[in-house]
Structure formats: structure tokens, C-alpha cells
Amino acid sequence: MQRLLRYIAWLFASLASSSPAPAHADPQPPPYARVFDLVFQPGWQASLGDTSLKFRIFDAGQLRVLSGRIKACDPFVGMQHKPFTPMVPEGDFKVRLALVDGGIDDRRVALARVDFSFEPAVRWEMAVTEGQDIATLKDGEHFGYPVDAGTGSFVDAATAAVAAQRMAADEGITQRWIALGEKSASAKSAPNFYANIDLGPGNIVMFQSGWGDGLYASWFGYDAQGRIAALITDFNVVDWATAKW
């Protein structure tokens, strides 16, 4: 079964890709990359002008990685997009969401993170898919995934292929997922949209994508031994370049 899932993932991965678009980050890791760790520390705060920024961490459950290939995408329109090129460990890994705590952005997802190990990340690299070359980017550009349904996700490539098949065969499945995500958001500690969809044997962890539609960069964190320790998506809720901490 897993061999079939891997083949389907490869087949769908060859059909689509994302392209560069203007952003605030440079091709190299942004100078605020430390935020990718700091924001997930309990009680950490930042400030933006006269505004104090507080965050709380939401445990979005475990993501099952079956094929060693992972993607971040809009789950409703991007399941056929290519996975990221680096291989990641297989297994179950914690997904956490950094939510703005209070103010007009209360419960909005600022950062989404998958942890592949307990080792700290000592460097960060932009996540790319096959055919994307960071060297081709100009200043102020990045690679990322497009969001058209206000939702982001993490998903194994093989699971994404299965999801794409089921979505094509069942027109009502997306509405059921949306209803589940909206119901889960009724909890005060949860983001404004969240769902952990079990497709058996894999799953999709989906959540609100910051302010909604856009194109969002992801970053792989590497430990001191050069192994992938984490994957982050930044939803541009906070202008980290001008924030202070």
C-alpha cells in the first residue's frame, strides 16, 4: 500500500509547481530567523511600534509522514503541487501553531511549525520544490505556496495524492472538511480555522493561513549535524523585520 502511495505522490508531484513572487524576505534566511524558535517559547513577546505582541501556542496534533516527502499547501486547491525537495524523517511529528494572543488579530495563525526532532535549529534555508533555484531569485523575492481558500496545511506527499483523488471523486468532501474546521475553531484556544483530517493511513493538518489568501514562504531548520529539525511557514501576520524583541 505504501509503495502505491509513494508512486501516486510522485505522479502528482510532477504535474504542478509554485513560482516566485514578491515578498519581504530575501533569498537567504531573513535576519529575523531567530523568531522561528523564539515565538514558540512560552510567554515570549515582541512589540511593533506601540503595540505589544503576545502569542500562545496551539498543539495541532501529529502529522504522519509516510514517504519522507512533505509539502505545505492550500489543502483545497494545492494538493497536486510538488513536495519540497529535501527528504524528511518518516514517522509521526508534532505540529504547532503560533497564534496571536489578543487584539484585532486574536487567534490568527502567525507561524505554523512541524518538529522532526528535539534538536535546535542552528540555520534555516528556504523550502523549495523541484525546479526551483534560490540563486535565480532577485532581492525581495521568495518561493512559496499560493493560498486561494484562506487555508494552509502540512501533508505527506503520498497522502496528498490520495486526498486529490478523493476530492476529485467526491464533490462534497471539501465542504465536510470546512465544516469540521469551523467547528473545531469554536474552542477559544483554537485558531479561527483548524482541522486534522485522517485519511488513513496518512492525515492532513490544516489551519487558517494568516490573513487569508497570498503566497507564503516556508523554511527548513537544520541542526548542528546538518539534519532537518523543523519546517516553518510564515504567514506574514507580523512584520518581523520591523518588530522588536
C-alpha positions as CSV (number, residue, x, y, z in Angstrom):
1,M,0.0,0.0,0.0
2,Q,2.8,2.4,0.9
3,R,4.6,1.7,-2.3
4,L,1.4,2.6,-4.2
5,L,1.0,5.8,-2.2
6,R,4.6,6.8,-3.0
7,Y,4.1,6.2,-6.7
8,I,0.9,8.3,-6.7
9,A,2.7,11.1,-4.8
10,W,5.5,11.1,-7.4
11,L,2.9,11.2,-10.3
12,F,1.0,14.1,-8.9
13,A,4.2,15.9,-7.8
14,S,5.3,16.0,-11.5
15,L,2.2,17.9,-12.5
16,A,2.4,21.3,-10.7
17,S,4.8,23.7,-9.0
18,S,4.7,27.2,-7.4
19,S,6.6,30.2,-8.7
20,P,8.4,33.2,-7.1
21,A,6.5,36.2,-6.0
22,P,7.4,39.5,-4.3
23,A,7.9,39.2,-0.5
24,H,9.6,40.9,2.3
25,A,12.3,38.2,2.7
26,D,15.5,37.9,0.7
27,P,16.5,34.6,-0.8
28,Q,18.9,34.0,2.1
29,P,17.5,33.3,5.6
30,P,15.9,36.5,6.9
31,P,17.6,38.4,9.7
32,Y,14.7,37.6,11.9
33,A,15.0,33.9,11.6
34,R,15.5,33.6,15.4
35,V,11.8,34.4,15.7
36,F,11.1,30.9,14.2
37,D,12.3,29.5,17.6
38,L,11.5,32.3,20.0
39,V,7.8,32.6,19.2
40,F,7.3,29.0,20.2
41,Q,8.8,29.6,23.7
42,P,6.1,30.1,26.4
43,G,5.4,33.7,27.3
44,W,7.6,35.2,24.5
45,Q,6.6,38.7,23.4
46,A,7.5,41.2,20.8
47,S,6.5,44.8,20.0
48,L,5.5,46.6,16.9
49,G,5.6,50.3,17.4
50,D,3.5,51.0,20.5
51,T,1.7,47.6,20.2
52,S,2.7,44.7,22.4
53,L,2.5,41.3,20.6
54,K,1.7,38.3,22.6
55,F,1.4,34.7,21.4
56,R,0.1,31.4,22.5
57,I,0.9,28.0,21.1
58,F,-1.8,25.7,19.8
59,D,-1.0,21.9,19.6
60,A,-2.4,20.8,16.2
61,G,-1.7,17.2,16.8
62,Q,0.6,14.8,14.9
63,L,1.4,14.7,11.2
64,R,2.1,11.3,9.8
65,V,4.9,11.3,7.3
66,L,4.8,8.1,5.2
67,S,7.0,8.8,2.2
68,G,9.8,11.1,3.5
69,R,8.4,13.8,1.3
70,I,6.4,16.7,2.8
71,K,4.6,19.6,1.3
72,A,2.9,22.8,2.6
73,C,-0.1,23.9,0.5
74,D,-3.6,25.2,0.4
75,P,-5.4,21.9,1.0
76,F,-8.4,22.9,-1.1
77,V,-6.6,23.9,-4.2
78,G,-3.0,22.8,-3.9
79,M,-2.9,19.0,-3.2
80,Q,-1.3,18.4,-6.6
81,H,1.6,20.9,-6.0
82,K,5.1,19.5,-5.8
83,P,6.5,18.5,-2.4
84,F,9.6,20.1,-1.0
85,T,12.8,18.6,-2.4
86,P,14.6,17.6,0.9
87,M,13.8,14.2,2.3
88,V,12.5,14.3,5.9
89,P,12.2,11.6,8.5
90,E,9.3,9.2,8.3
91,G,7.0,8.9,11.4
92,D,4.6,11.0,13.5
93,F,5.7,14.6,14.2
94,K,4.2,17.3,16.3
95,V,2.6,20.3,14.5
96,R,2.3,23.6,16.5
97,L,0.7,26.9,15.5
98,A,1.8,30.2,17.0
99,L,-1.4,32.3,17.4
100,V,-1.6,36.0,18.1
101,D,-3.0,36.4,21.6
102,G,-5.3,39.4,22.0
103,G,-6.1,42.5,19.9
104,I,-7.6,42.6,16.5
105,D,-5.5,39.6,15.3
106,D,-6.5,37.4,18.2
107,R,-6.3,33.6,17.3
108,R,-4.8,34.4,13.9
109,V,-2.0,31.9,12.8
110,A,1.3,33.8,12.5
111,L,3.6,30.7,12.1
112,A,3.0,27.0,11.6
113,R,5.7,24.5,12.5
114,V,6.5,20.8,12.2
115,D,9.2,19.5,14.6
116,F,11.1,16.5,13.3
117,S,13.4,16.2,16.3
118,F,14.2,17.8,19.7
119,E,17.5,19.2,18.4
120,P,17.6,23.0,18.0
121,A,17.8,24.5,14.5
122,V,21.1,26.4,14.0
123,R,20.4,27.5,10.4
124,W,17.4,28.0,8.2
125,E,17.0,27.5,4.5
126,M,14.1,28.4,2.2
127,A,12.0,25.4,1.3
128,V,11.9,24.8,-2.4
129,T,10.3,22.3,-4.8
130,E,11.9,20.5,-7.8
131,G,12.9,23.0,-10.5
132,Q,13.1,26.0,-8.1
133,D,16.6,27.5,-7.7
134,I,17.1,30.1,-5.0
135,A,20.0,31.6,-7.0
136,T,17.5,32.8,-9.6
137,L,15.6,35.0,-7.1
138,K,16.0,38.7,-7.1
139,D,16.1,40.9,-4.0
140,G,12.7,41.0,-2.4
141,E,11.5,37.6,-3.9
142,H,10.9,34.2,-2.5
143,F,9.4,30.9,-3.4
144,G,6.3,29.9,-1.6
145,Y,2.9,28.2,-2.0
146,P,-0.2,30.1,-3.2
147,V,-3.3,30.2,-1.0
148,D,-6.7,30.8,-2.6
149,A,-9.0,29.4,0.0
150,G,-7.6,31.1,3.1
151,T,-6.1,27.9,4.4
152,G,-2.7,26.3,4.8
153,S,-1.6,22.8,5.6
154,F,1.2,20.3,6.1
155,V,0.8,16.9,4.4
156,D,2.8,14.0,3.3
157,A,3.2,13.8,-0.5
158,A,1.6,10.3,-0.7
159,T,-1.3,11.4,1.5
160,A,-1.8,14.5,-0.7
161,A,-2.1,12.3,-3.8
162,V,-4.8,10.2,-2.1
163,A,-6.6,13.4,-1.0
164,A,-6.5,14.7,-4.5
165,Q,-8.1,11.5,-5.8
166,R,-10.9,11.6,-3.1
167,M,-11.6,15.3,-3.8
168,A,-12.0,14.6,-7.5
169,A,-14.3,11.7,-6.8
170,D,-16.4,13.3,-4.0
171,E,-17.6,16.9,-4.6
172,G,-18.9,17.2,-1.0
173,I,-15.7,16.2,0.8
174,T,-14.3,19.8,0.9
175,Q,-17.5,21.1,2.4
176,R,-17.3,18.4,5.1
177,W,-13.7,19.4,5.8
178,I,-14.6,23.1,6.0
179,A,-17.5,22.3,8.4
180,L,-15.1,20.3,10.6
181,G,-12.5,23.1,10.6
182,E,-15.1,25.7,11.5
183,K,-16.5,23.5,14.3
184,S,-13.0,23.0,15.8
185,A,-12.5,26.7,15.8
186,S,-15.3,27.2,18.3
187,A,-12.9,26.4,21.1
188,K,-11.4,29.7,22.5
189,S,-7.9,28.3,22.5
190,A,-8.0,27.2,18.8
191,P,-7.2,29.2,15.7
192,N,-10.1,30.6,13.6
193,F,-9.9,27.5,11.4
194,Y,-8.3,24.2,12.2
195,A,-8.8,20.5,11.2
196,N,-6.7,17.4,11.5
197,I,-8.1,15.2,8.7
198,D,-7.4,11.4,9.0
199,L,-7.4,9.8,5.5
200,G,-5.8,6.5,6.6
201,P,-3.0,5.8,6.6
202,G,-2.0,9.5,6.4
203,N,-3.5,12.7,7.5
204,I,-3.7,16.4,6.7
205,V,-3.2,19.1,9.3
206,M,-4.9,22.3,8.0
207,F,-5.3,25.7,9.5
208,Q,-6.1,29.4,8.8
209,S,-3.4,31.0,6.7
210,G,-2.7,34.3,8.5
211,W,-4.9,37.0,6.9
212,G,-6.0,34.6,4.2
213,D,-5.0,34.4,0.6
214,G,-1.5,35.1,-0.5
215,L,1.8,33.4,-1.2
216,Y,3.7,32.2,1.8
217,A,7.3,31.1,2.2
218,S,8.4,28.0,4.2
219,W,11.8,27.4,5.8
220,F,13.7,24.2,6.9
221,G,15.6,24.4,10.1
222,Y,18.8,22.3,10.3
223,D,20.5,21.1,13.5
224,A,24.3,21.2,14.1
225,Q,24.8,17.9,12.4
226,G,23.1,19.1,9.2
227,R,19.9,17.1,9.8
228,I,16.4,18.6,9.3
229,A,15.0,19.5,12.6
230,A,11.9,21.6,11.7
231,L,9.8,23.1,9.0
232,I,8.2,26.6,9.4
233,T,5.6,28.5,7.3
234,D,5.5,32.3,7.9
235,F,2.0,33.8,7.2
236,N,3.2,37.4,7.3
237,V,0.8,38.4,10.1
238,V,3.7,40.2,11.8
239,D,6.3,42.4,10.0
240,W,9.2,40.7,11.8
241,A,11.7,43.0,10.0
242,T,10.4,46.0,12.0
243,A,9.2,44.3,15.2
244,K,11.4,44.4,18.3
245,W,12.0,41.7,20.9
